[in-house]
Amino acid sequence: MFQNVLVATDGTARSRAVLSPLPRLVDREAGRVTVVEVAEPLPTFPAQAVRPPRDAPAGGAGRELADALRAGAMENVRAVQAALAMAGLARVETAVLDGKPGEMLVAHARERAVDLVAMGTHGRSGLARSVLGSVADHVLRQLRGVPLLLVRPTPEQERSLELPDWPSTLAGNAGAFRRVLVPLDGSANSMSAVDPAILASDPTATRLDLLAVVDQLPPGARAAEPGGPGEGPAAEDAEESLTVREARPAYERARAELERARARMHAAGIQHVEIGVRENTFAEREIVQVARSSGAEIVVMATHGRSGIARGLVGSVADHLLRNLEGMPLIVIRPTD
């Protein structure tokens, strides 16, 4: 389980959605959670643009507004602190930071040496360049090697999180995840998802499903072995076409990587690990389909890899998952390399 978690909030229902999986991810007794909100600085204007009254006190209305925003931020983090305490987390601290949200969250996460950052996909600032948002994107880019927990709530979840009794929505969120899906893409970077997946799992209660998605294969390109999802019998013909000979290495590389990941997970004490190779030209669509059909409760993935999973914001694959797996927690990690 995770031991040192930074939770970013802004008082909105969307920022609260990420709280739901935390009791299942954080060590309830020893784990430390720090809830923070960043009070952004007020915009400044040229002196000639705004002329305060001659009798206005130093700082004037601007300082009063800044104080009010900071007081509101403190109220927000304390509400989250109380909700997480009600959910069973013993060590929850709060902080209100001043500055630019992305920069301050990264600095605070580094200062505290956190092993997980949790934040909403959108917030009060209108973080809408993609589903992820610019602040989460900044955090992911700068905190290499630190997993980022994201949840895009369903409309029903968002409405419930807007109600005065929203802390009650965290009640009952206990116990380990039963199914964890880990997509891997055949690169060394994608293996960065293995350790966060282990931390998100219970050694005996969780089933970890390792998934590789390869391009559609011609008959005979699959390995000659009984299989799970996406696998099939080898070609019966003794002769192989050039297309088959070219396609088979990709399939075999995918299986080899899954086997390496499974070995690491077994070595960490995870008992139930299954692997599967699926065929689809569009990896993100296949991952969504498997997540839905397998009963996965959380997805853990790296943001860089052979497929170019992170070309811009968090990337096309993770962004697609957030859009199409509403309500399902997603842990993404950007490798240190």
For each residue, the residues with C-beta under 8 A, 3 or more apart:
1: 25 26 27 31 199
2: 5 25 26 27 31 115 116 199 200
3: 26 27 30 31 32 115
4: 31 32 112 113 114 115 116
5: 2 22 25 26 31 32 33 34 114 115 116 117 118
6: 33 34 36 105 108 109 112 114 116 117 118
7: 18 19 22 33 34 35 36 80 84 117 118 119
8: 15 36 37 38 101 105 117 118 119 120 135 139
9: 15 16 35 36 37 76 77 80 119 120
10: 15 37 76 120 123 124 125
11: 15 37 72 73 75 76 79 124
12: 15 16 120 122 123 124
13: 16 17 153 158 159 161 162 166
14: 17 120 121 122 123 152 153 158 161
15: 8 9 10 11 12 18 119 120 123
16: 9 12 13 19 80 83 120 161 166
17: 13 14 20 120 151 152 153 157 158 161
18: 7 15 21 22 118 119 120 149 150 151 329
19: 7 16 22 80 83 84 87 118 170
20: 17 151 157 169 170 173 329
21: 18 24 25 149 151 173 177 298 329
22: 5 7 18 19 25 26 33 84 87 89 118 149 173
23: 26 28 84 87 88 89 170 173 174
24: 21 173 174 175 176 177
25: 1 2 5 21 22 116 149 199 200
26: 1 2 3 5 22 23 31 33 89 116
27: 1 2 3 30 31
28: 23 31 88 89 90
29: 90
30: 3 27 91
31: 1 2 3 4 5 26 27 28 89 90 91
32: 3 4 5 91 93
33: 5 6 7 22 26 84 89 91 92 93
34: 5 6 7 92 93 94 95 108 112 114
35: 7 9 77 80 81 84 92 93 94 95
36: 6 7 8 9 77 94 95 96 97 104 105 108
37: 8 9 10 11 73 74 76 77 96 97
38: 8 73 96 97 98 99 100 101 104 105
39: 66 69 70 73 96 97 98
40: 69 99 100 101 125
41: 66 98 99 100
42: 62 65 66
43:
44:
45: 49 50
46: 49
47: 50
48: 51
49: 45 46
50: 45 47
51: 48
52: 56 60 61
53: 56
54:
55:
56: 52 53 60 61
57: 60
58: 63
59: 62 63 64
60: 52 56 57 63 64
61: 52 56 64 65
62: 42 59 65 66
63: 58 59 60 66 67
64: 59 60 61 67 68
65: 42 61 62 68 69
66: 39 41 42 62 63 69 70
67: 63 64 70 71
68: 64 65 71 72
69: 39 40 65 66 72 73
70: 39 66 67 73 74 96 98
71: 67 68 74 75
72: 11 68 69 75 76
73: 11 37 38 39 69 70 76 77 96
74: 37 70 71 77 78 94 96
75: 11 71 72 78 79
76: 9 10 11 37 72 73 79 80
77: 9 35 36 37 73 74 80 81 94 95 96
78: 74 75 81 82 94
79: 11 75 76 82 83 167
80: 7 9 16 19 35 76 77 83 84 94
81: 35 77 78 84 85 92 93 94
82: 78 79 85 86 167
83: 16 19 79 80 86 87 166 167 170
84: 7 19 22 23 33 35 80 81 87 89 92 170
85: 81 82 88 89 90 92
86: 82 83 167 170 171
87: 19 22 23 83 84 167 170 171 173 174
88: 23 28 85 174
89: 22 23 26 28 31 33 84 85 92
90: 28 29 31 85
91: 30 31 32 33
92: 33 34 35 81 84 85 89
93: 32 33 34 35 81
94: 34 35 36 74 77 78 80 81
95: 34 35 36 77 108
96: 36 37 38 39 70 73 74 77
97: 36 37 38 39 104 105 108
98: 38 39 41 70 104
99: 38 40 41 103 104
100: 38 40 41 103 104
101: 8 38 40 104 105 125 135
102: 105 106 134 135 138 139 142
103: 99 100 106 107 138
104: 36 38 97 98 99 100 101 107 108
105: 6 8 36 38 97 101 102 108 109 117 119 135 138 139
106: 102 103 109 110 138 139 142 143
107: 103 104 110 111
108: 6 34 36 95 97 104 105 111 112
109: 6 105 106 112 114 117 139 143 146
110: 106 107 113 143
111: 107 108
112: 4 6 34 108 109
113: 4 110
114: 4 5 6 34 109 117 146
115: 2 3 4 5 146 147 199
116: 2 4 5 6 25 26 146 147 148 149 196 199 331
117: 5 6 7 8 105 109 114 139 143 146 147 148 149
118: 5 6 7 8 18 19 22 148 149 150
119: 7 8 9 15 18 105 135 136 139 148 149 150
120: 8 9 10 12 14 15 16 17 18 123 133 136 150 151
121: 14 127 131 132 133 136 150 151 152 322
122: 12 14 126 127 128 131 133
123: 10 12 14 15 120 126 127 133 135
124: 10 11 12
125: 10 40 101 135
126: 122 123
127: 121 122 123 132 133 134 135 136
128: 122 133
129: 132 133 134 137 313
130: 133 137 312 313 314 319
131: 121 122 152 319 322 323
132: 121 127 129 136 137 140 150 313 314 318 319 322
133: 120 121 122 123 127 128 129 130 136 137
134: 102 127 129 137 138 313
135: 8 101 102 105 119 123 125 127 138 139
136: 119 120 121 127 132 133 139 140 148 150 314
137: 129 130 132 133 134 140 141 313 314
138: 102 103 105 106 134 135 141 142
139: 8 102 105 106 109 117 119 135 136 142 143 148
140: 132 136 137 143 148 303 314 332 334
141: 137 138 334
142: 102 106 138 139
143: 106 109 110 117 139 140 146 148 334
144: 334 335 336
145: 192 333 334 335 336
146: 109 114 115 116 117 143 333
147: 115 116 117 196 300 331 332 333
148: 116 117 118 119 136 139 140 143 331 332 333
149: 18 21 22 25 116 117 118 119 329 330 331
150: 18 118 119 120 121 132 136 322 329 330 331 332
151: 17 18 20 21 120 121 327 328 329 330
152: 14 17 121 131 322 323 325 326 327
153: 13 14 17 157 158 161 326 327
154: 157 158 326 327
155: 158 159
156: 159 160
157: 17 20 153 154 160 161 169 327
158: 13 14 17 153 154 155 161 162
159: 13 155 156 162 163
160: 156 157 163 166 169
161: 13 14 16 17 153 157 158 166 169
162: 13 158 159 166
163: 159 160 166
164:
165: 168
166: 13 16 83 160 161 162 163 169
167: 79 82 83 86 87 170 171
168: 165 171
169: 20 157 160 161 166
170: 19 20 23 83 84 86 87 167 173
171: 86 87 167 168
172:
173: 20 21 22 23 24 87 170
174: 23 24 87 88
175: 24 205
176: 24 201 202 205 206
177: 21 24 180 200 201 202 206 297 298
178: 205 206 207 295 297
179: 206 207 209 294 295 296 297
180: 177 197 200 201 206 207 208 209 296 297 298 299 300
181: 209 211 287 290 291 294 296 298 299 300
182: 193 194 197 208 209 210 211 261 299 300 301
183: 190 193 211 212 213 283 287 299 301 317
184: 190 191 193 210 211 212 254 257 258 261 305
185: 190 212 213 283 302 305 306 307 309
186: 190 212 250 253 254 257 305 306
187: 190 191 304 305 306 307
188: 191 337
189: 192 302 304 305 306 335 337
190: 183 184 185 186 187 193 257 301 302 304 305 306 309
191: 184 187 188 194 257 260 261 302
192: 145 189 195 196 302 333 334 335 336
193: 182 183 184 190 196 197 300 301 302 331 333
194: 182 191 197 198 261 264 265
195: 192 198 199
196: 116 147 192 193 199 200 300 331 333
197: 180 182 193 194 200 201 208 265 300 331
198: 194 195 201 264 265 268 270
199: 1 2 25 115 116 195 196
200: 2 25 177 180 196 197 206 298 300 331
201: 176 177 180 197 198 206 208 270
202: 176 177 205 206
203: 206 268 269 270 271
204: 271 272
205: 175 176 178 202
206: 176 177 178 179 180 200 201 202 203 270 272
207: 178 179 180 272 273 274
208: 180 182 197 201 265 270 272 273 274
209: 179 180 181 182 274 275 276 290 294 296
210: 182 184 258 261 262 273 274 275 276
211: 181 182 183 184 229 258 275 276 277 278 286 287 290
212: 183 184 185 186 254 255 257 258 275 276 277 278
213: 183 185 277 278 279 280 283 286 287
214: 217 250 251 254 277 278 279
215: 247 250 279 280 281
216: 279 280 281
217: 214 221 222 247 250 251 279
218: 221 241 243 244 247
219: 235 244
220: 234 235 237 240 241 244 248
221: 217 218 243 244 247 248 251
222: 217 227 231 232 233 234 248 251 277
223: 227 231 234 248 251 252 255
224: 233 234
225: 231
226: 231
227: 222 223 230 231 232 276 277
228: 231 274 275 276
229: 211 276 277 278 290
230: 227 276 277 278 279
231: 222 223 225 226 227 228 276 277
232: 222 227
233: 222 224 236
234: 220 222 223 224
235: 219 220 240 244
236: 233
237: 220 240
238:
239:
240: 220 235 237 244 245
241: 218 220 244 245
242: 245 246
243: 218 221 246 247
244: 218 219 220 221 235 240 241 247 248
245: 240 241 242 248
246: 242 243 249
247: 215 217 218 221 243 244 250 251
248: 220 221 222 223 244 245 251 252
249: 246 252 253
250: 186 214 215 217 247 253 254
251: 214 217 221 222 223 247 248 254 255 277
252: 223 248 249 255 256
253: 186 249 250 256 257
254: 184 186 212 214 250 251 257 258 277
255: 212 223 251 252 258 259 275 277
256: 252 253 259 260
257: 184 186 190 191 212 253 254 260 261
258: 184 210 211 212 254 255 261 262 275 276 277
259: 255 256 262 263 275
260: 191 256 257 263 264
261: 182 184 191 194 210 257 258 264 265 275
262: 210 258 259 265 266 273 275
263: 259 260 266 267
264: 194 198 260 261 267 268
265: 194 197 198 208 261 262 268 270 273
266: 262 263 269 270 271 273
267: 263 264
268: 198 203 264 265
269: 203 266
270: 198 201 203 206 208 265 266 273
271: 203 204 266
272: 204 206 207 208
273: 207 208 210 262 265 266 270
274: 207 208 209 210 228
275: 209 210 211 212 228 255 258 259 261 262
276: 209 210 211 212 227 228 229 230 231 258 290
277: 211 212 213 214 222 227 229 230 231 251 254 255 258
278: 211 212 213 214 229 230 286 290
279: 213 214 215 216 217 230 286
280: 213 215 216 283 285 286
281: 215 216
282: 285 286
283: 183 185 213 280 286 287 307 317
284: 287 288 316 317 320 321
285: 280 282 288 289 320
286: 211 213 278 279 280 282 283 289 290
287: 181 183 211 213 283 284 290 291 299 317 321
288: 284 285 291 292 320 321 324 325
289: 285 286 292 293
290: 181 209 211 229 276 278 286 287 293 294 296
291: 181 287 288 294 296 299 321 325 328
292: 288 289 296 325
293: 289 290
294: 179 181 209 290 291
295: 178 179
296: 179 180 181 209 290 291 292 299 328
297: 177 178 179 180 328 329
298: 21 177 180 181 200 328 329 330 331
299: 180 181 182 183 287 291 296 321 325 328 329 330 331
300: 147 180 181 182 193 196 197 200 330 331 332 333
301: 182 183 190 193 309 317 318 321 330 331 332 333
302: 185 189 190 191 192 193 305 309 332 333 334 335
303: 140 309 310 314 315 318 332 333 334 335
304: 187 189 190 308 309 310 315 334 335
305: 184 185 186 187 189 190 302 308 309
306: 185 186 187 189 190
307: 185 187 283 317
308: 304 305 311 315 316
309: 185 190 301 302 303 304 305 315 316 317 318
310: 303 304 313 314 315 318 334
311: 308 315 316
312: 130 315 316
313: 129 130 132 134 137 310 319
314: 130 132 136 137 140 303 310 318 319 322 332
315: 303 304 308 309 310 311 312 318 319
316: 284 308 309 311 312 319 320
317: 183 283 284 287 301 307 309 320 321
318: 132 301 303 309 310 314 315 321 322 330 332
319: 130 131 132 313 314 315 316 322 323
320: 284 285 288 316 317 323 324
321: 284 287 288 291 299 301 317 318 324 325 328 330
322: 121 131 132 150 152 314 318 319 325 330
323: 131 152 319 320 326
324: 288 320 321
325: 152 288 291 292 299 321 322 328 330
326: 152 153 154 323
327: 151 152 153 154 157
328: 151 291 296 297 298 299 321 325
329: 18 20 21 149 150 151 297 298 299
330: 149 150 151 298 299 300 301 318 321 322 325
331: 116 147 148 149 150 193 196 197 200 298 299 300 301
332: 140 147 148 150 300 301 302 303 314 318
333: 145 146 147 148 192 193 196 300 301 302 303
334: 140 141 143 144 145 192 302 303 304 310
335: 144 145 189 192 302 303 304
336: 144 145 192
337: 188 189
